[in-house]
Amino acid sequence: MTTRALLLGTGVELPPRVIDNHRLARVMETDDTWIQERSGIVERRYVEAGVGAASLGAGAARAALADAGLSAETVDYVVCATMTPDHYFPGSGTLIQHELGISPRPALDIRQQCAGFAYGLQVVDALIRSGIARTVLLVGTEVHSALMPFSEATWRAIEDPAAPPPPAEEIAYNSQFRHLLVLFGDGAGAMVFGAHEADDGRGILTSRLYGDGGEKEILYTPGVGSGHRPYVSHEGIDRYDSVPVMEGRSVFKHAVTMMPAVTREVLEAEGLSIDDLDLLIMHQANLRINEAARKHLGLPPERVHNNIQRVGNTTAGTLPICFDEARREGKAPEGALVAFTALGAGLHWGSVLLRV
């Protein structure tokens, strides 16, 4: 009898502060129409200053455990995907474990950026199939607002509509990065999986994941790393080396071809076709990318769920946040076949097939 990783519960933690496009238009040269036309995003969430990825992740984990009807102590392995940990080290996995009040046990941090949660699903599958763990908590959590190169005056203008806009020179500075800054939000999603021995076809079925460092330069951060000495310098910050570089057209081209291809591949690995798929959850980087990928696959809109319009790009958090919403809307009942597909920096991409 095959042991599979069965989904037991899901949960989400989103900051209460909603930042719509009009607030960002106060601090950079953009407007609601420009942002929606290019990304589909209407609003996103930002944490209060000082709230880190571990805190959001722990909140999502509590919700997932409650949904599963489990206590935190039943978890015997924690996997955390994030590109915005609270500290350079340690990672956020042990911080989530501690905040949940779980006694010491393995906590693994992974860094595959936008594909992090998909990679995490494969890790969960391997841990449970191998017998290393029986109940695994998988968390995807991000606090992108901490990376925003905003001054205090800019933050005041974003957070308080009654505050004056920042000086013209700050608006010009912010506008250099508007193609990035308008995309990202803060949020966390979590899933709890348990070992499942029944021959009912449920659980994580299979995965197809890839990485290619030869494509690094279309989406990466040029500075702040061990490839530089010193690791961080004033000169590097002045050159904006800490701000990601994104070749938007190249990312779009790769995403609209590679995400459909790997989705078909993971289905074919199980002897299935796109007609068998009940729901596709794609990384929420850009609504235009996801619409193009959906059409490429020939899927009707009701079999693809998107929520980037309301929460923005939350990197490792997008897949679980999006799926939790779809599940609560009744789109993923027991027995539904769901594909989780993502592409992001690395490049990393792939798809994981789950029967709920």
C-alpha positions as CSV (number, residue, x, y, z in Angstrom):
1,M,0.0,0.0,0.0
2,T,1.4,3.4,-1.0
3,T,1.8,6.0,1.7
4,R,0.9,9.5,0.5
5,A,0.9,13.0,2.0
6,L,-2.7,13.8,2.5
7,L,-3.9,17.4,2.9
8,L,-5.4,17.8,6.3
9,G,-5.9,21.6,6.6
10,T,-5.1,25.0,5.2
11,G,-4.8,28.5,6.7
12,V,-3.9,32.1,5.8
13,E,-2.6,35.1,7.6
14,L,-3.0,38.4,5.8
15,P,-2.1,41.8,7.4
16,P,-5.1,44.0,8.1
17,R,-3.7,47.0,6.3
18,V,-5.0,47.2,2.8
19,I,-2.9,49.4,0.4
20,D,-4.7,50.1,-2.8
21,N,-3.2,51.5,-6.0
22,H,-4.3,55.1,-5.2
23,R,-2.1,55.1,-2.1
24,L,1.0,54.1,-4.1
25,A,0.1,56.7,-6.7
26,R,0.7,59.3,-4.0
27,V,4.4,58.3,-3.8
28,M,5.4,57.5,-7.4
29,E,4.5,58.3,-10.9
30,T,1.8,55.8,-11.5
31,D,-2.0,55.4,-11.3
32,D,-4.6,52.7,-10.8
33,T,-5.2,52.2,-14.5
34,W,-1.4,51.8,-15.2
35,I,-1.0,49.2,-12.5
36,Q,-4.2,47.2,-13.3
37,E,-3.4,47.1,-17.1
38,R,0.1,45.7,-16.5
39,S,-0.6,43.4,-13.5
40,G,-4.2,43.1,-12.7
41,I,-3.5,44.2,-9.1
42,V,-6.0,46.5,-7.3
43,E,-4.7,46.2,-3.8
44,R,-2.2,44.4,-1.6
45,R,-1.5,44.1,2.2
46,Y,1.4,45.5,4.2
47,V,2.4,44.6,7.8
48,E,3.1,47.2,10.5
49,A,6.8,48.0,10.8
50,G,8.6,45.3,12.8
51,V,6.3,42.4,11.9
52,G,8.4,39.7,10.3
53,A,7.8,36.7,8.1
54,A,7.8,34.2,11.1
55,S,4.9,36.0,12.8
56,L,2.8,35.9,9.7
57,G,3.8,32.3,9.1
58,A,2.9,31.3,12.6
59,G,-0.5,32.9,12.2
60,A,-1.2,31.0,8.9
61,A,0.0,27.8,10.6
62,R,-2.4,28.2,13.6
63,A,-5.2,28.6,11.1
64,A,-4.2,25.5,9.1
65,L,-3.9,23.4,12.3
66,A,-7.3,24.6,13.5
67,D,-8.7,23.7,10.1
68,A,-7.2,20.2,10.4
69,G,-8.4,19.8,14.0
70,L,-4.8,19.2,15.2
71,S,-2.7,20.6,18.0
72,A,0.6,22.2,17.1
73,E,2.4,19.4,19.1
74,T,1.3,16.8,16.6
75,V,3.5,18.3,13.9
76,D,6.8,16.4,13.7
77,Y,8.5,18.4,10.9
78,V,8.2,22.1,9.8
79,V,9.1,23.2,6.3
80,C,9.2,27.0,5.7
81,A,9.6,28.7,2.3
82,T,10.5,32.4,2.3
83,M,12.8,34.9,0.6
84,T,12.2,37.4,3.3
85,P,13.2,35.8,6.6
86,D,13.3,37.8,9.8
87,H,17.1,37.5,9.9
88,Y,19.8,36.6,7.5
89,F,20.2,33.6,9.8
90,P,18.6,31.7,11.4
91,G,15.8,31.0,9.0
92,S,12.2,31.5,9.9
93,G,11.3,27.8,10.3
94,T,12.6,27.5,13.9
95,L,11.0,30.8,14.8
96,I,7.6,29.6,13.6
97,Q,8.2,26.3,15.6
98,H,9.0,28.3,18.7
99,E,6.1,30.8,18.3
100,L,3.7,27.9,17.9
101,G,4.9,26.4,21.2
102,I,6.1,23.2,19.5
103,S,8.9,21.3,21.3
104,P,12.2,20.9,19.5
105,R,12.0,19.0,16.2
106,P,13.3,19.4,12.6
107,A,12.6,22.7,10.9
108,L,13.8,23.2,7.3
109,D,14.0,26.5,5.4
110,I,14.1,26.5,1.6
111,R,14.8,29.4,-0.8
112,Q,13.3,29.0,-4.2
113,Q,11.5,32.3,-4.2
114,C,8.2,32.3,-6.2
115,A,8.5,28.5,-6.7
116,G,9.3,27.9,-3.0
117,F,6.0,26.5,-2.0
118,A,5.9,24.1,-5.0
119,Y,9.3,22.8,-4.0
120,G,8.1,22.6,-0.4
121,L,5.2,20.3,-1.5
122,Q,7.8,17.9,-3.0
123,V,9.8,18.0,0.2
124,V,6.6,17.2,2.2
125,D,5.9,14.3,-0.2
126,A,9.4,12.9,0.3
127,L,9.3,13.2,4.0
128,I,6.0,11.4,4.4
129,R,6.6,8.7,1.7
130,S,10.0,7.9,3.3
131,G,8.6,7.6,6.8
132,I,10.8,10.3,8.2
133,A,7.7,12.2,9.3
134,R,4.0,11.6,9.6
135,T,2.6,15.1,10.1
136,V,4.3,18.0,8.3
137,L,3.5,21.7,8.5
138,L,4.4,23.6,5.3
139,V,4.4,27.4,5.4
140,G,5.0,30.0,2.7
141,T,5.4,33.5,4.2
142,E,6.7,36.8,3.0
143,V,7.1,40.4,4.2
144,H,8.0,42.2,1.1
145,S,7.3,45.7,2.5
146,A,10.5,45.4,4.5
147,L,12.4,45.4,1.2
148,M,10.7,48.6,-0.1
149,P,13.3,51.4,-0.6
150,F,11.0,53.9,0.9
151,S,11.8,56.9,3.2
152,E,9.9,57.7,6.3
153,A,8.1,60.5,4.4
154,T,7.0,58.0,1.7
155,W,5.8,55.6,4.3
156,R,3.7,58.3,6.0
157,A,2.1,59.2,2.7
158,I,1.3,55.6,2.0
159,E,-0.1,54.8,5.4
160,D,-2.0,58.0,6.1
161,P,-4.1,59.6,3.3
162,A,-4.1,62.8,5.3
163,A,-0.3,63.1,5.3
164,P,1.4,65.3,2.6
165,P,3.0,63.5,-0.3
166,P,6.8,63.1,-0.2
167,P,9.0,65.7,-1.8
168,A,9.3,65.6,-5.6
169,E,12.8,64.1,-5.5
170,E,11.6,61.2,-3.5
171,I,8.7,60.6,-5.9
172,A,11.3,60.5,-8.7
173,Y,13.4,58.1,-6.8
174,N,10.5,55.8,-6.0
175,S,9.3,55.9,-9.6
176,Q,12.5,54.2,-10.8
177,F,11.3,51.0,-9.3
178,R,7.5,51.3,-9.8
179,H,7.4,48.3,-12.1
180,L,8.5,46.2,-9.0
181,L,7.0,48.1,-6.1
182,V,3.4,48.0,-7.2
183,L,3.5,44.2,-7.5
184,F,4.4,42.9,-4.0
185,G,2.4,42.4,-0.9
186,D,2.8,40.7,2.5
187,G,1.1,37.5,3.5
188,A,1.4,33.9,4.5
189,G,-0.3,30.6,3.8
190,A,0.1,27.2,5.4
191,M,-0.9,23.5,4.8
192,V,-0.8,20.6,7.1
193,F,-0.2,17.1,5.7
194,G,-0.5,13.7,7.3
195,A,0.6,10.2,6.3
196,H,-2.3,8.4,4.4
197,E,-2.3,4.7,3.6
198,A,-5.7,4.2,2.1
199,D,-5.9,3.2,-1.6
200,D,-8.3,6.0,-2.5
201,G,-5.9,8.0,-4.8
202,R,-5.8,11.0,-2.5
203,G,-2.7,13.0,-1.4
204,I,0.3,14.4,-3.3
205,L,0.6,12.3,-6.4
206,T,3.7,13.5,-8.1
207,S,5.8,16.5,-9.0
208,R,8.1,17.9,-11.7
209,L,10.5,20.6,-10.6
210,Y,13.4,22.3,-12.4
211,G,16.1,24.9,-11.8
212,D,18.4,26.7,-14.3
213,G,21.0,29.2,-13.1
214,G,21.8,30.1,-16.7
215,E,18.6,32.2,-16.6
216,K,19.5,34.0,-13.4
217,E,19.9,37.5,-14.8
218,I,16.3,38.0,-15.9
219,L,15.2,38.1,-12.3
220,Y,17.7,38.5,-9.4
221,T,19.2,40.9,-6.9
222,P,22.7,42.0,-8.0
223,G,24.0,42.9,-4.6
224,V,23.8,42.0,-0.9
225,G,25.5,38.6,-0.9
226,S,28.7,36.7,-0.5
227,G,29.7,37.4,-4.0
228,H,30.6,40.9,-2.7
229,R,33.1,42.1,-0.2
230,P,31.9,43.7,1.9
231,Y,28.6,41.9,1.9
232,V,26.7,45.2,2.1
233,S,28.3,48.6,1.3
234,H,27.0,52.2,1.1
235,E,28.3,52.2,-2.5
236,G,26.3,49.2,-3.4
237,I,23.2,50.6,-1.9
238,D,23.7,53.9,-3.7
239,R,23.9,51.9,-7.0
240,Y,20.6,50.2,-6.1
241,D,22.3,46.8,-5.9
242,S,19.9,45.7,-3.2
243,V,16.9,46.3,-5.5
244,P,15.9,43.3,-7.7
245,V,16.5,43.4,-11.4
246,M,13.6,42.1,-13.5
247,E,13.4,41.8,-17.3
248,G,9.7,41.8,-17.4
249,R,9.3,40.6,-21.1
250,S,11.6,37.7,-20.6
251,V,9.9,36.6,-17.4
252,F,6.5,36.9,-19.2
253,K,7.7,34.8,-22.1
254,H,9.2,32.1,-19.9
255,A,6.2,31.9,-17.6
256,V,3.5,31.7,-20.3
257,T,5.3,28.8,-22.0
258,M,7.0,26.9,-19.1
259,M,4.2,26.9,-16.6
260,P,1.7,25.3,-19.1
261,A,4.3,22.8,-20.3
262,V,5.2,21.6,-16.8
263,T,1.6,21.4,-15.8
264,R,0.9,19.1,-18.8
265,E,4.1,17.1,-17.9
266,V,3.0,16.4,-14.3
267,L,-0.4,15.3,-15.5
268,E,1.1,13.0,-18.1
269,A,3.3,11.4,-15.4
270,E,0.1,10.1,-13.8
271,G,-1.5,9.1,-17.1
272,L,-3.8,12.1,-16.9
273,S,-4.6,15.0,-19.3
274,I,-5.7,18.6,-18.8
275,D,-9.3,17.4,-19.1
276,D,-8.9,15.5,-15.8
277,L,-7.7,18.6,-13.9
278,D,-10.4,20.2,-11.6
279,L,-8.4,23.2,-10.5
280,L,-5.1,24.9,-11.4
281,I,-3.4,27.2,-8.9
282,M,-0.6,29.2,-10.4
283,H,1.9,31.5,-8.8
284,Q,0.3,34.9,-8.5
285,A,3.0,37.1,-10.1
286,N,0.9,38.8,-12.8
287,L,-2.7,38.3,-13.8
288,R,-1.8,38.8,-17.5
289,I,0.7,35.9,-17.3
290,N,-1.9,33.6,-15.7
291,E,-4.6,34.5,-18.2
292,A,-2.2,33.8,-21.0
293,A,-1.1,30.5,-19.4
294,R,-4.7,29.5,-18.9
295,K,-5.6,30.1,-22.5
296,H,-2.4,28.2,-23.6
297,L,-3.7,25.2,-21.6
298,G,-7.3,25.6,-22.9
299,L,-8.8,25.7,-19.4
300,P,-12.0,27.6,-18.8
301,P,-11.8,30.4,-16.2
302,E,-13.8,28.5,-13.6
303,R,-11.0,25.8,-13.4
304,V,-8.3,28.4,-12.6
305,H,-8.3,30.5,-9.4
306,N,-6.5,33.9,-9.1
307,N,-6.5,36.3,-6.2
308,I,-3.5,38.6,-7.1
309,Q,-6.1,41.3,-7.7
310,R,-6.6,41.6,-3.9
311,V,-3.3,40.5,-2.3
312,G,-0.6,41.1,-4.9
313,N,2.4,38.9,-5.3
314,T,3.3,37.3,-2.0
315,T,6.1,35.1,-3.6
316,A,6.2,31.8,-1.5
317,G,2.8,32.7,0.0
318,T,0.9,32.9,-3.3
319,L,0.1,29.2,-3.8
320,P,-1.3,28.4,-0.4
321,I,-3.1,31.7,0.0
322,C,-4.8,31.3,-3.4
323,F,-5.7,27.7,-2.8
324,D,-7.1,28.4,0.6
325,E,-9.5,30.9,-0.9
326,A,-10.5,28.6,-3.8
327,R,-11.1,25.8,-1.3
328,R,-13.3,27.9,0.9
329,E,-15.3,28.9,-2.2
330,G,-16.0,25.2,-2.9
331,K,-13.6,24.8,-5.9
332,A,-11.5,22.0,-4.3
333,P,-13.8,19.5,-2.6
334,E,-12.6,16.1,-1.5
335,G,-11.4,14.1,-4.5
336,A,-10.7,17.2,-6.6
337,L,-7.5,17.0,-8.7
338,V,-5.4,20.2,-8.2
339,A,-2.1,21.3,-9.9
340,F,0.1,23.8,-8.1
341,T,2.3,25.5,-10.7
342,A,4.9,28.2,-10.4
343,L,7.9,29.9,-11.9
344,G,10.3,32.4,-10.3
345,A,13.8,33.6,-9.8
346,G,16.6,31.0,-10.1
347,L,15.1,30.3,-12.5
348,H,13.0,27.7,-10.6
349,W,9.8,26.3,-11.9
350,G,7.6,23.3,-11.6
351,S,4.2,21.7,-10.9
352,V,2.9,19.4,-8.2
353,L,-0.3,17.3,-8.5
354,L,-2.5,16.8,-5.5
355,R,-5.8,15.0,-5.1
356,V,-7.6,16.7,-2.2
